[in-house]
Amino acid sequence: MSQPTIGLLLVNHGSHSATWRQALLDLEARVRASILAGGRVRGIKTAHMEYTEPSIATQMKAFDQEGFTDVIVVPIFLTVSPHSLDDIPTILGQKHDAQVIQALDEEKIERYTPTARTHMAPLLDFSNTLQKNILRRSKALSRQPEKESLVLIGYGDETYDKEWGALFDQVAEHVKQNIGISEHNYGWCGHIVRYNPAETTKTISAALQKRDAAVVIPVLVAYDEMFQKNIIGRGIEQVEGHQDRVLYKGDAILPDPDIDDWVIRITAEYANQIGGASNGKPRDNSDITQPLEYGK
């Protein structure tokens, strides 16, 4: 059996912010040479799930037109959500839930079932990159950890609120064990709180009832003026004494060399598995959404 022609699709949520989108294109640029040097992956593209082109459908059509037999899909998402479990598989023709299809159609998100086989890699929380990222950024802001509380502000998700909370607790505990901060809490800035800066204010104010200062970290994939500046930033401005008591930098998870390295390694692992499957072993679609046991 002939060797597969493997492509890599880096999928992100998408944003109206050009700054946000550029951060994801920069991720592709940083990993491109290393991934292509491995020899198995022949092409790399980035796709935005919504809001803007190039979309998932657009990029998968291009992979088909270019003759790729297999595409590794690496979602640059923090943790489980309807996007990762329902929307992306539906866009790729792997799922056919009528409600999800209707919602995608209403948002004018194109669905496309590719000829190439698709192989879905795990989300970022499958590795330990997020813990290391938040620890590094917290250390950079912290001044007197014994007097500070850690506050994590993320997008949030109504459907998987428990899972998001568990992830943030896990990340916070890692920071606390390594930096000396003993208190933490978290809040949301996305649709779950209707993009209301007052929710950030409330979360930080609660932290300041227990400690003299708050180290506030935006747990967001990339920088978007709407979130780091207009929502979280304005929420901080409403905190009493914020100039002296709130330690904040409007940054994001990206760029991060550890995430670059994780994308390179997980892509290589999938590419090696796909390449091995071509040596006399029939390839089918029965396991295309099952992640490898990687990073644990």
C-alpha positions as CSV (number, residue, x, y, z in Angstrom):
1,M,0.0,0.0,0.0
2,S,1.3,3.5,-0.9
3,Q,2.5,5.8,1.8
4,P,-0.1,8.4,3.0
5,T,0.3,12.1,2.2
6,I,-0.2,13.7,5.6
7,G,-1.3,17.3,6.4
8,L,-1.6,19.2,9.6
9,L,-4.6,21.5,10.3
10,L,-4.2,23.8,13.4
11,V,-7.8,24.7,14.3
12,N,-8.7,27.6,16.6
13,H,-11.9,29.3,17.7
14,G,-11.5,32.4,15.6
15,S,-12.0,36.0,16.5
16,H,-13.0,39.4,15.1
17,S,-9.6,40.7,16.4
18,A,-6.8,40.7,13.9
19,T,-4.3,40.7,16.8
20,W,-5.9,37.4,18.0
21,R,-5.8,35.8,14.6
22,Q,-2.2,36.8,14.0
23,A,-1.1,35.0,17.2
24,L,-2.5,31.8,15.8
25,L,-0.8,32.3,12.5
26,D,2.4,33.1,14.3
27,L,2.0,29.7,16.1
28,E,1.9,28.0,12.7
29,A,5.0,29.9,11.5
30,R,7.0,28.9,14.6
31,V,6.3,25.1,14.3
32,R,6.3,24.8,10.5
33,A,10.0,24.2,9.9
34,S,10.3,21.6,12.7
35,I,7.2,19.7,11.7
36,L,8.1,19.6,8.0
37,A,11.6,18.6,8.8
38,G,10.3,15.3,10.3
39,G,9.5,14.2,6.7
40,R,6.0,12.7,7.3
41,V,3.9,15.8,7.3
42,R,3.8,17.5,3.9
43,G,1.6,20.5,4.5
44,I,0.4,22.8,7.3
45,K,-2.6,25.1,7.4
46,T,-4.4,27.1,10.1
47,A,-8.2,27.3,10.2
48,H,-10.6,29.5,12.2
49,M,-13.8,27.7,13.4
50,E,-15.9,30.8,13.1
51,Y,-16.0,34.6,12.4
52,T,-13.5,34.7,9.5
53,E,-11.6,32.9,6.8
54,P,-9.8,30.6,6.2
55,S,-12.4,28.3,7.7
56,I,-12.1,24.6,8.5
57,A,-14.1,23.8,5.4
58,T,-11.9,26.1,3.2
59,Q,-8.7,24.5,4.4
60,M,-10.0,20.9,4.2
61,K,-11.1,21.5,0.6
62,A,-7.6,22.8,-0.1
63,F,-6.1,19.6,1.4
64,D,-8.3,17.5,-0.8
65,Q,-7.5,19.5,-3.9
66,E,-3.8,19.0,-3.1
67,G,-4.2,15.3,-2.9
68,F,-3.6,14.7,0.9
69,T,-4.8,11.4,2.1
70,D,-4.7,12.1,5.9
71,V,-5.0,15.3,7.9
72,I,-4.1,15.6,11.6
73,V,-6.4,18.1,13.3
74,V,-4.8,19.8,16.3
75,P,-7.4,22.0,18.1
76,I,-5.8,25.0,19.9
77,F,-8.5,24.9,22.6
78,L,-8.0,24.9,26.4
79,T,-10.4,22.1,27.4
80,V,-13.7,20.3,26.6
81,S,-16.5,22.4,25.1
82,P,-19.3,22.0,22.5
83,H,-16.9,23.4,20.0
84,S,-14.5,20.5,20.4
85,L,-17.0,17.7,21.0
86,D,-19.8,18.7,18.6
87,D,-19.0,21.7,16.3
88,I,-15.7,20.7,14.8
89,P,-16.6,17.0,14.3
90,T,-19.9,18.2,12.7
91,I,-18.1,20.6,10.4
92,L,-15.8,17.8,9.3
93,G,-18.8,15.4,8.7
94,Q,-18.0,13.1,11.6
95,K,-21.2,13.9,13.5
96,H,-24.7,14.6,12.2
97,D,-26.7,16.0,15.1
98,A,-29.6,18.0,13.7
99,Q,-29.5,20.7,16.4
100,V,-25.8,21.2,15.9
101,I,-26.2,21.4,12.1
102,Q,-28.9,23.9,12.5
103,A,-26.9,26.1,14.8
104,L,-23.9,26.0,12.5
105,D,-26.1,26.9,9.5
106,E,-27.6,29.8,11.4
107,E,-24.1,31.1,12.1
108,K,-23.2,30.5,8.5
109,I,-20.4,28.1,9.4
110,E,-19.8,25.8,6.4
111,R,-19.7,22.1,6.8
112,Y,-17.5,19.9,4.6
113,T,-16.8,16.2,4.6
114,P,-13.3,15.7,3.3
115,T,-12.0,12.9,1.2
116,A,-8.9,12.8,3.3
117,R,-9.2,10.9,6.6
118,T,-9.1,13.2,9.6
119,H,-7.3,12.4,12.9
120,M,-8.4,14.5,15.9
121,A,-5.6,15.2,18.4
122,P,-6.2,16.1,22.1
123,L,-6.9,19.5,23.5
124,L,-4.3,21.6,25.3
125,D,-5.4,20.3,28.8
126,F,-4.2,16.9,27.8
127,S,-0.6,18.1,28.4
128,N,0.9,20.0,31.2
129,T,1.6,23.1,29.2
130,L,-1.2,25.2,30.7
131,Q,0.1,24.7,34.3
132,K,3.6,25.7,33.3
133,N,2.3,28.7,31.4
134,I,0.2,30.1,34.2
135,L,3.0,29.5,36.7
136,R,5.5,31.5,34.6
137,R,3.1,34.4,34.1
138,S,2.1,34.4,37.8
139,K,5.8,34.5,38.9
140,A,6.4,37.5,36.7
141,L,3.6,39.5,38.4
142,S,3.9,38.3,42.0
143,R,5.7,40.6,44.5
144,Q,4.8,39.2,48.0
145,P,3.1,35.8,47.4
146,E,2.2,35.2,51.0
147,K,0.0,38.3,50.8
148,E,-1.5,37.6,47.5
149,S,-4.4,35.7,46.0
150,L,-4.4,34.2,42.5
151,V,-7.3,35.1,40.3
152,L,-7.8,33.2,37.0
153,I,-10.2,34.8,34.4
154,G,-11.2,32.6,31.5
155,Y,-13.9,32.5,28.8
156,G,-16.0,29.8,30.5
157,D,-18.6,27.4,29.2
158,E,-22.1,26.8,30.3
159,T,-22.3,23.2,29.2
160,Y,-19.1,22.1,30.8
161,D,-18.8,24.5,33.7
162,K,-17.7,21.7,36.1
163,E,-14.9,20.6,33.8
164,W,-13.7,24.2,33.3
165,G,-13.8,24.8,37.0
166,A,-11.8,21.6,37.7
167,L,-9.2,22.6,35.2
168,F,-8.8,26.0,36.7
169,D,-8.5,24.5,40.2
170,Q,-5.9,22.1,39.0
171,V,-3.9,24.9,37.4
172,A,-4.2,27.2,40.4
173,E,-3.0,24.4,42.8
174,H,0.1,23.9,40.7
175,V,0.9,27.6,40.9
176,K,0.2,27.8,44.6
177,Q,2.5,24.8,45.3
178,N,5.4,26.4,43.4
179,I,5.1,30.1,44.2
180,G,3.8,30.4,47.8
181,I,0.4,31.9,47.2
182,S,-2.2,30.1,49.4
183,E,-5.5,31.4,48.0
184,H,-7.1,31.3,44.6
185,N,-10.4,31.8,42.8
186,Y,-11.6,32.1,39.2
187,G,-14.2,33.9,37.2
188,W,-15.5,34.1,33.6
189,C,-15.5,36.9,31.0
190,G,-17.2,35.2,28.0
191,H,-20.8,34.4,27.0
192,I,-21.5,32.6,30.2
193,V,-21.5,36.0,32.0
194,R,-22.7,38.0,29.0
195,Y,-19.3,39.6,28.5
196,N,-19.9,41.7,31.6
197,P,-16.8,43.4,33.2
198,A,-18.7,43.5,36.5
199,E,-18.1,39.7,36.9
200,T,-14.4,40.3,36.8
201,T,-14.8,43.1,39.4
202,K,-16.8,40.8,41.7
203,T,-14.3,37.9,41.4
204,I,-11.3,40.1,42.2
205,S,-13.1,41.9,45.0
206,A,-13.9,38.5,46.6
207,A,-10.2,37.6,46.5
208,L,-9.2,40.9,48.1
209,Q,-11.3,40.1,51.1
210,K,-8.9,37.4,52.0
211,R,-5.5,38.8,50.9
212,D,-3.9,42.2,50.4
213,A,-3.4,41.9,46.7
214,A,-4.6,39.9,43.7
215,V,-2.5,38.4,40.9
216,V,-4.9,38.4,37.9
217,I,-4.1,36.1,35.0
218,P,-6.2,36.0,31.8
219,V,-6.5,32.3,30.8
220,L,-7.2,33.1,27.2
221,V,-5.5,31.5,24.2
222,A,-4.5,34.8,22.5
223,Y,-4.8,38.6,23.0
224,D,-8.1,40.1,22.0
225,E,-8.8,43.8,22.8
226,M,-12.4,43.0,23.7
227,F,-11.4,40.6,26.5
228,Q,-8.0,41.6,28.0
229,K,-8.7,45.3,27.7
230,N,-12.4,46.1,27.5
231,I,-13.8,43.3,29.7
232,I,-11.1,42.3,32.2
233,G,-9.3,45.6,32.1
234,R,-12.5,47.6,32.8
235,G,-13.5,45.2,35.5
236,I,-10.2,45.8,37.2
237,E,-10.7,49.5,37.0
238,Q,-13.9,49.2,39.1
239,V,-12.1,47.4,41.9
240,E,-11.5,49.6,44.9
241,G,-7.8,50.4,45.3
242,H,-6.9,48.5,42.1
243,Q,-3.9,50.6,41.4
244,D,-2.1,49.3,44.5
245,R,-3.8,45.9,45.0
246,V,-4.3,44.3,41.6
247,L,-1.3,42.9,39.7
248,Y,-2.3,42.4,36.1
249,K,-0.9,42.2,32.6
250,G,-3.2,42.0,29.6
251,D,-1.4,39.1,28.0
252,A,-2.4,35.6,26.9
253,I,-1.3,32.0,26.8
254,L,0.3,32.5,23.4
255,P,3.1,32.9,22.5
256,D,4.6,30.0,24.5
257,P,7.5,27.8,23.5
258,D,6.1,24.9,25.5
259,I,2.9,24.9,23.4
260,D,5.0,25.1,20.2
261,D,6.9,22.1,21.4
262,W,3.7,20.2,22.3
263,V,2.2,20.9,18.8
264,I,5.4,19.6,17.2
265,R,5.5,16.4,19.4
266,I,1.8,15.5,19.2
267,T,1.8,16.0,15.4
268,A,4.9,13.7,15.1
269,E,3.3,11.1,17.2
270,Y,0.1,11.0,15.1
271,A,2.1,11.2,11.8
272,N,4.2,8.2,12.9
273,Q,1.0,6.3,13.7
274,I,-0.6,7.1,10.4
275,G,2.6,6.2,8.5
276,G,2.8,2.9,10.3
277,A,-0.8,2.1,9.5
278,S,0.0,2.2,5.8
279,N,2.5,-0.7,6.1
280,G,0.2,-3.6,5.1
281,K,-2.5,-2.6,7.6
282,P,-5.9,-1.4,6.2
283,R,-6.8,2.1,7.2
284,D,-10.3,2.9,8.2
285,N,-12.3,5.7,10.0
286,S,-13.2,3.7,13.1
287,D,-10.7,5.4,15.4
288,I,-10.2,8.9,13.8
289,T,-11.4,10.8,16.8
290,Q,-9.6,8.7,19.5
291,P,-6.6,10.6,20.9
292,L,-3.4,8.8,21.6
293,E,-2.4,8.4,25.3
294,Y,0.0,11.2,25.1
295,G,1.4,13.7,27.7
296,K,0.1,12.0,30.9
